Amino acid sequence: MNPQEKNTYVKQQITKALISLMKKKKITDISISEICDKAQVGRASFYRNYDSKEEVIEKHAEYLIHSWADQVDVDPGANIYNFFASMFKHFQDNSGFYKVLYKQNMSPMILNAIRKRLNVSPNTDPAALYSSAYIAYGIFGWIDIWFSNGMKETPEELNRIIVNNINTMIKGAKELEEL
C-alpha cells in the first residue's frame, strides 16, 4: 500500500469509527482517543489529517455531496428530472450518515457541503452567487423537511412533487410573460 492509499485508509477508519460512536453518544462526549482506539490508528494519524471531530464529519459530508454531484456531472443522460431523482436517492442511500447529523444537531453541515459544491462564497460573481444560493438553500430545504418528517416519501415520490412544482412555476412564468 503506497502512502496515499494508507492515508486514505486511515481517514476512512477514523470517519467510520466516529460515525459509529456518534450513533450511541453525543459528539461532545466522544474523545479523540476513543475514536483512535475504535479506528485502530494513532492520535498522530488523527491530527495529521484533522483538526477536530467536527472536521471529520464536515469532510465526509463534503465527500458524499461531491461524489454524487461528480457522477451527475459526467452522466450524458442527465437532465432536471433525473437530477432530483438521483439527489433524493443519494440521500436515501446515505441516510444512516445523514440521520446521525440530524441526531447530533449537525444538519447545517449538509447545507454547508451543498453551498461549497455550488461555490456559494463571498468571492463569487454576484449573479452566480445569488443563483447558487437559491439552489443550495432550496435543495437543503427539501432534504431538511424530508429528514425532519421521517423520510416517509420515497425518492420517486419526492421527485414527482418537485418536478410538478417546477412545471407549475414555469407555467406561471409563461403566463406572466403574456401580460
TILUMBA-438125 format. One line per 10 residues: their letters; for each residue z, y, x of N, C-alpha, C, CB. Coordinates in pm, whole numbers. Glycine has a CB too. Layout:
residues N
A	Z Y X Z Y X Z Y X Z Y X | ...
end
This chain:
residues 179
MNPQEKNTYV	0 -117 86 0 0 0 0 124 91 125 -1 -98 | -98 212 69 -103 334 151 4 433 104 -246 400 144 | 33 536 186 141 631 150 123 698 13 152 738 256 | -1 732 -21 -24 798 -151 5 701 -266 -170 850 -160 | -38 577 -252 -10 476 -357 140 452 -368 -84 344 -326 | 207 447 -253 352 426 -253 423 542 -324 404 412 -109 | 380 665 -296 443 780 -360 417 781 -511 393 910 -296 | 296 744 -551 264 734 -694 354 630 -760 114 697 -715 | 372 518 -693 460 412 -746 604 464 -760 456 288 -653 | 653 535 -659 789 590 -664 804 684 -783 823 664 -532
KQQITKALIS	705 774 -802 710 868 -915 711 793 -1048 591 964 -909 | 629 689 -1059 625 611 -1183 759 545 -1209 514 505 -1176 | 821 492 -1107 950 426 -1123 1057 526 -1165 991 355 -993 | 1057 642 -1104 1154 746 -1140 1134 787 -1285 1141 869 -1046 | 1008 808 -1323 978 850 -1461 1021 745 -1561 828 879 -1477 | 985 620 -1536 1024 511 -1627 1176 501 -1638 967 376 -1578 | 1243 511 -1525 1389 500 -1525 1452 613 -1607 1444 501 -1381 | 1407 735 -1585 1465 848 -1657 1438 838 -1807 1410 980 -1603 | 1317 804 -1845 1286 791 -1988 1372 682 -2051 1135 760 -2009 | 1387 572 -1981 1471 462 -2031 1616 509 -2050 1467 342 -1935
LMKKKKITDI	1668 581 -1954 1805 631 -1965 1818 734 -2077 1848 693 -1832 | 1715 816 -2095 1719 919 -2199 1717 860 -2340 1603 1014 -2183 | 1677 738 -2353 1680 673 -2484 1823 642 -2526 1597 544 -2481 | 1913 636 -2426 2051 598 -2452 2151 711 -2432 2089 484 -2365 | 2114 809 -2347 2208 915 -2310 2139 1050 -2311 2269 887 -2172 | 2220 1154 -2323 2167 1290 -2308 2124 1310 -2163 2273 1397 -2350 | 2018 1385 -2146 1969 1410 -2010 2076 1477 -1925 1842 1497 -2013 | 2159 1560 -1987 2265 1629 -1913 2372 1533 -1863 2328 1735 -2001 | 2381 1415 -1923 2480 1315 -1883 2424 1213 -1784 2533 1244 -2005 | 2300 1230 -1744 2236 1137 -1652 2235 1199 -1513 2091 1102 -1698
SISEICDKAQ	2284 1124 -1416 2286 1176 -1278 2160 1133 -1204 2413 1126 -1203 | 2128 1205 -1099 2015 1170 -1014 2040 1033 -952 1992 1278 -902 | 2163 1006 -912 2197 876 -854 2170 763 -953 2344 872 -810 | 2203 786 -1079 2180 686 -1184 2030 659 -1200 2240 733 -1318 | 1951 764 -1197 1805 748 -1207 1754 668 -1088 1734 887 -1214 | 1798 706 -969 1751 639 -848 1793 492 -845 1806 710 -724 | 1916 463 -888 1961 323 -895 1873 243 -988 2107 315 -941 | 1847 298 -1105 1764 227 -1204 1621 211 -1153 1766 301 -1339 | 1570 313 -1085 1432 311 -1035 1420 231 -905 1381 454 -1014 | 1534 201 -845 1541 132 -715 1468 212 -606 1481 -9 -727
VGRASFYRNY	1498 342 -604 1445 430 -500 1561 514 -447 1329 522 -555 | 1542 569 -331 1645 653 -270 1644 795 -326 1628 657 -119 | 1758 862 -312 1768 1001 -357 1667 1090 -284 1911 1055 -334 | 1641 1060 -158 1543 1139 -82 1406 1128 -147 1537 1091 66 | 1373 1012 -199 1244 994 -268 1239 1080 -393 1221 846 -305 | 1351 1086 -464 1355 1170 -584 1328 1315 -545 1492 1157 -657 | 1406 1366 -450 1397 1508 -414 1270 1543 -336 1518 1547 -333 | 1204 1444 -279 1075 1469 -215 969 1501 -321 1032 1347 -130 | 988 1448 -441 888 1463 -547 927 1560 -658 862 1330 -608 | 1056 1579 -681 1102 1659 -794 1220 1746 -755 1139 1569 -911
DSKEEVIEKH	1231 1858 -824 1347 1946 -805 1457 1918 -906 1303 2091 -814 | 1420 1854 -1019 1519 1832 -1125 1474 1718 -1216 1540 1961 -1207 | 1566 1674 -1300 1535 1571 -1401 1431 1626 -1498 1663 1527 -1477 | 1449 1753 -1535 1358 1815 -1631 1215 1820 -1577 1406 1957 -1666 | 1202 1841 -1448 1068 1844 -1388 999 1708 -1399 1076 1886 -1241 | 1076 1601 -1388 1019 1467 -1404 954 1456 -1542 1129 1356 -1385 | 1027 1498 -1643 978 1489 -1781 862 1585 -1803 1092 1519 -1881 | 874 1705 -1751 767 1805 -1764 637 1752 -1703 808 1937 -1696 | 645 1696 -1583 525 1644 -1515 466 1526 -1592 559 1601 -1371 | 550 1444 -1651 500 1331 -1728 428 1379 -1855 615 1234 -1764
AEYLIHSWAD	485 1476 -1922 420 1532 -2042 285 1592 -2004 510 1640 -2109 | 281 1666 -1895 154 1723 -1848 54 1614 -1814 178 1813 -1726 | 102 1510 -1747 14 1399 -1710 -48 1335 -1835 92 1293 -1629 | 34 1308 -1935 -17 1245 -2058 -120 1333 -2127 98 1216 -2153 | -89 1461 -2144 -182 1553 -2211 -311 1566 -2131 -116 1693 -2230 | -300 1584 -2000 -419 1600 -1917 -503 1472 -1916 -379 1636 -1774 | -440 1357 -1910 -515 1230 -1910 -595 1215 -2039 -419 1110 -1893 | -530 1243 -2151 -601 1234 -2280 -716 1334 -2283 -504 1261 -2398 | -690 1459 -2247 -793 1563 -2253 -908 1533 -2157 -732 1700 -2220 | -878 1478 -2041 -984 1441 -1946 -1077 1336 -2006 -923 1388 -1815
QVDVDPGANI	-1021 1240 -2080 -1103 1139 -2146 -1194 1203 -2251 -1015 1031 -2212 | -1141 1296 -2326 -1221 1365 -2428 -1332 1446 -2360 -1131 1459 -2515 | -1299 1511 -2249 -1396 1596 -2179 -1520 1518 -2132 -1330 1662 -2059 | -1502 1392 -2095 -1616 1314 -2043 -1681 1226 -2150 -1571 1227 -1927 | -1629 1229 -2271 -1685 1148 -2380 -1813 1214 -2432 -1582 1129 -2496 | -1928 1150 -2412 -2054 1212 -2457 -2065 1222 -2609 -2171 1132 -2403 | -1989 1142 -2681 -1993 1146 -2827 -1885 1233 -2888 -1982 1007 -2881 | -1813 1309 -2804 -1702 1390 -2855 -1752 1500 -2947 -1623 1451 -2739 | -1680 1519 -3055 -1706 1629 -3148 -1573 1667 -3212 -1813 1588 -3258 | -1574 1767 -3295 -1448 1817 -3353 -1377 1707 -3432 -1476 1938 -3444
YNFFASMFKH	-1453 1622 -3498 -1392 1517 -3580 -1317 1417 -3491 -1499 1444 -3663 | -1383 1363 -3389 -1311 1264 -3310 -1216 1326 -3208 -1409 1174 -3240 | -1225 1458 -3185 -1127 1526 -3102 -988 1512 -3164 -1163 1676 -3083 | -977 1551 -3290 -846 1544 -3357 -803 1399 -3379 -851 1618 -3491 | -897 1312 -3412 -862 1170 -3431 -803 1114 -3302 -987 1088 -3473 | -867 1141 -3189 -816 1088 -3063 -684 1153 -3024 -919 1108 -2951 | -668 1281 -3057 -543 1350 -3026 -425 1287 -3101 -555 1500 -3061 | -442 1268 -3231 -333 1206 -3309 -307 1063 -3263 -366 1207 -3459 | -412 991 -3226 -397 854 -3175 -320 857 -3042 -537 786 -3156 | -351 953 -2958 -279 968 -2831 -129 986 -2856 -334 1090 -2751
FQDNSGFYKV	-94 1074 -2948 47 1099 -2974 114 977 -3037 64 1220 -3065 | 40 904 -3119 95 781 -3176 116 676 -3066 2 727 -3286 | 15 658 -2981 24 558 -2874 137 588 -2776 -108 550 -2799 | 169 714 -2758 274 755 -2664 398 806 -2737 222 863 -2570 | 414 764 -2860 524 816 -2943 661 783 -2886 513 762 -3084 | 674 673 -2814 803 641 -2754 851 753 -2662 793 510 -2675 | 763 802 -2578 798 912 -2489 823 1041 -2567 687 934 -2386 | 730 1074 -2657 743 1199 -2730 867 1199 -2820 618 1224 -2813 | 902 1086 -2876 1023 1078 -2959 1148 1104 -2874 1033 941 -3028 | 1144 1058 -2749 1257 1086 -2658 1270 1237 -2638 1237 1014 -2521
LYKQNMSPMI	1157 1305 -2624 1163 1451 -2609 1227 1515 -2731 1021 1509 -2587 | 1190 1469 -2850 1250 1525 -2971 1398 1493 -2978 1179 1471 -3096 | 1436 1372 -2945 1576 1332 -2948 1659 1418 -2853 1592 1183 -2912 | 1599 1458 -2741 1669 1537 -2640 1650 1688 -2659 1621 1497 -2501 | 1590 1729 -2772 1560 1871 -2797 1473 1932 -2686 1690 1951 -2810 | 1377 1853 -2639 1288 1897 -2532 1142 1903 -2578 1301 1804 -2412 | 1120 1907 -2709 983 1910 -2760 901 2030 -2713 985 1908 -2909 | 963 2145 -2679 881 2254 -2625 801 2215 -2500 969 2372 -2593 | 843 2109 -2432 765 2062 -2317 626 2016 -2359 839 1949 -2245 | 614 1968 -2481 482 1928 -2532 395 2052 -2543 494 1856 -2669
LNAIRKRLNV	448 2155 -2605 375 2281 -2617 337 2336 -2479 458 2385 -2695 | 431 2333 -2387 403 2385 -2252 291 2306 -2185 529 2380 -2166 | 289 2175 -2204 182 2093 -2145 47 2126 -2209 213 1941 -2162 | 46 2147 -2339 -78 2185 -2408 -123 2324 -2361 -58 2185 -2564 | -30 2416 -2353 -63 2552 -2304 -119 2547 -2162 62 2642 -2307 | -60 2466 -2079 -107 2455 -1940 -249 2399 -1937 -11 2366 -1858 | -274 2296 -2016 -408 2236 -2021 -512 2336 -2069 -408 2112 -2112 | -475 2419 -2164 -568 2517 -2220 -566 2651 -2143 -533 2543 -2366 | -492 2654 -2032 -487 2771 -1946 -436 2896 -2019 -625 2798 -1888 | -331 2878 -2095 -268 2991 -2162 -167 3051 -2064 -197 2947 -2298
SPNTDPAALY	-212 3155 -1995 -127 3222 -1898 -165 3370 -1892 -140 3155 -1757 | -73 3453 -1846 -99 3597 -1842 -223 3636 -1760 21 3669 -1787 | -264 3551 -1667 -378 3582 -1580 -512 3550 -1645 -366 3505 -1450 | -511 3491 -1763 -634 3452 -1831 -697 3574 -1899 -605 3341 -1935 | -829 3576 -1899 -904 3681 -1970 -852 3690 -2114 -1058 3652 -1968 | -828 3811 -2166 -768 3824 -2300 -841 3749 -2411 -761 3969 -2336 | -973 3749 -2413 -1045 3678 -2519 -1016 3529 -2513 -1197 3703 -2508 | -1020 3472 -2394 -990 3330 -2377 -842 3301 -2401 -1032 3282 -2237 | -757 3392 -2355 -613 3375 -2369 -571 3362 -2515 -540 3492 -2306 | -616 3453 -2600 -573 3450 -2739 -635 3333 -2814 -609 3581 -2808
SSAYIAYGIF	-758 3299 -2782 -821 3182 -2846 -748 3055 -2807 -970 3173 -2808 | -719 3041 -2678 -649 2922 -2630 -507 2914 -2687 -643 2921 -2477 | -440 3028 -2696 -304 3028 -2753 -307 2985 -2899 -240 3169 -2739 | -404 3034 -2974 -420 2996 -3114 -435 2846 -3128 -541 3068 -3177 | -519 2788 -3045 -543 2644 -3050 -418 2568 -3005 -663 2606 -2960 | -356 2610 -2895 -238 2540 -2842 -124 2536 -2943 -191 2607 -2713 | -95 2651 -3002 16 2657 -3097 -18 2583 -3227 53 2803 -3128 | -146 2586 -3266 -188 2511 -3384 -173 2361 -3364 -332 2545 -3419 | -220 2312 -3249 -207 2170 -3218 -59 2132 -3216 -274 2136 -3081 | 21 2212 -3145 164 2180 -3137 228 2184 -3275 235 2277 -3044
GWIDIWFSNG	188 2279 -3357 243 2287 -3493 219 2160 -3572 182 2405 -3567 | 98 2108 -3564 66 1982 -3634 151 1868 -3579 -85 1948 -3619 | 156 1857 -3447 232 1748 -3384 380 1762 -3415 209 1747 -3231 | 431 1883 -3408 573 1908 -3433 613 1867 -3574 605 2056 -3410 | 535 1907 -3672 566 1870 -3811 555 1720 -3829 471 1943 -3910 | 452 1661 -3771 432 1516 -3784 552 1440 -3728 303 1473 -3711 | 594 1474 -3607 709 1405 -3547 837 1436 -3623 724 1446 -3399 | 857 1561 -3661 978 1601 -3733 991 1530 -3868 980 1751 -3754 | 877 1498 -3929 878 1427 -4058 872 1276 -4044 761 1473 -4142 | 889 1225 -3924 895 1082 -3904 761 1013 -3888 967 1021 -4017
MKETPEELNR	656 1086 -3860 522 1030 -3836 478 938 -3949 521 954 -3703 | 497 981 -4072 465 898 -4188 315 877 -4205 521 961 -4314 | 236 981 -4174 91 969 -4190 32 898 -4068 27 1110 -4209 | -77 828 -4092 -148 766 -3981 -232 872 -3911 -238 647 -4031 | -274 847 -3788 -365 942 -3722 -491 967 -3805 -404 889 -3584 | -539 865 -3872 -660 881 -3954 -634 975 -4072 -708 744 -4006 | -517 960 -4137 -483 1049 -4248 -470 1194 -4200 -353 1003 -4315 | -402 1213 -4088 -389 1348 -4033 -525 1406 -3997 -297 1347 -3910 | -610 1323 -3941 -743 1370 -3904 -819 1418 -4027 -821 1258 -3833 | -811 1341 -4136 -880 1382 -4260 -824 1516 -4310 -864 1273 -4369
IIVNNINTMI	-693 1530 -4304 -630 1654 -4351 -676 1773 -4268 -476 1643 -4344 | -673 1760 -4137 -709 1874 -4053 -858 1906 -4064 -672 1847 -3907 | -942 1804 -4071 -1086 1829 -4084 -1115 1895 -4219 -1166 1696 -4071 | -1047 1851 -4326 -1064 1916 -4456 -1019 2062 -4451 -985 1840 -4565 | -908 2088 -4380 -861 2226 -4366 -961 2312 -4290 -725 2229 -4295 | -1017 2257 -4184 -1117 2331 -4107 -1240 2358 -4192 -1157 2254 -3978 | -1284 2258 -4266 -1401 2277 -4353 -1374 2384 -4459 -1439 2145 -4421 | -1253 2385 -4513 -1216 2487 -4612 -1218 2625 -4548 -1076 2457 -4673 | -1163 2637 -4428 -1163 2767 -4359 -1306 2814 -4330 -1083 2758 -4229 | -1390 2721 -4288 -1528 2758 -4257 -1601 2802 -4384 -1603 2640 -4190
KGAKELEEL	-1581 2730 -4492 -1643 2770 -4619 -1594 2908 -4659 -1613 2668 -4731 | -1464 2933 -4643 -1408 3063 -4675 -1469 3172 -4588 -1256 3062 -4657 | -1492 3142 -4462 -1553 3241 -4373 -1696 3270 -4415 -1550 3191 -4227 | -1768 3168 -4458 -1906 3190 -4503 -1906 3277 -4628 -1977 3055 -4532 | -1812 3254 -4717 -1803 3336 -4838 -1775 3480 -4803 -1695 3282 -4933 | -1688 3504 -4704 -1658 3641 -4663 -1780 3709 -4603 -1543 3642 -4564 | -1862 3634 -4531 -1984 3692 -4473 -2080 3739 -4580 -2053 3590 -4381 | -2077 3674 -4696 -2171 3708 -4802 -2130 3837 -4874 -2180 3593 -4901 | -2009 3883 -4859 -1964 4004 -4928 -2034 4127 -4881 -1818 4021 -4912
end
